[in-house]
Amino acid sequence: MFAVLLLSWWYSSGWSWLARRSAAKYRLITEALSVGILIKTFFAPWKQIQSTTTLQNFIQSTVDNIVSRVVGMIVRGFMLFTALVLYLILTIFTVASLVVWPIAPLLVIILPILTIKGVSL
């Protein structure tokens, strides 16, 4: 009876559980790295550091502001690249899970039989 219940969950509700788990991991990456905020503020100055511009220090403050924005873009770009790499890794594991999911219960039966027959992987 337990095996029937397990298999009925595995091939019905188990798929939605797997999808919810993967979606939760995507949300975790998005929230942990603040991807939305990084995209919105990509061209903003680093740590909101800006020089006030007056007539006497126009060139100096312009260079300071440009450097601050470039540093902000580099740091935010690195964080967005990190998020992209994590998304790709998670996508690879999700696709692998989707491939292995339907055959995993069968492996419980097949692998002991192959072991008894002496087949090594």
C-alpha positions, 0 to 999 in steps of 0.5 A: 500500500505504501508503494502505491501511495508513494508512486501515485504521489511521485507521478502526480503531485510530485511534479508540482512539488519539484516545480515549486521547489525549483521556483523557490530556489530561483526566487532565493537567488533573485532576492539574495542578490537583489537582482531587480535593484541591481538592474534598476540602479546599474548606472547609479554612483557607487554607494551614492557617492557624488561630488557637488559641482561648483564653477571652481571644481567642475572638472574634478567633480565630473571626473569623481562622479564618472569614476563613482558610476564606473565603479558602481557599474563594475560591482553591480555587473559582477553581482549580476554575472554571479546571479546569471551563473547561479541561474544557469547552474540551477537550470542545469540541475532542474533539467537534470531533476526533470530527466531523472524524476520519472525513472528514479522509482524504477532505479530502486528495482533495476539497480539491485537486479543489475547488482545481483547479475554482476553488472558494474556501472 
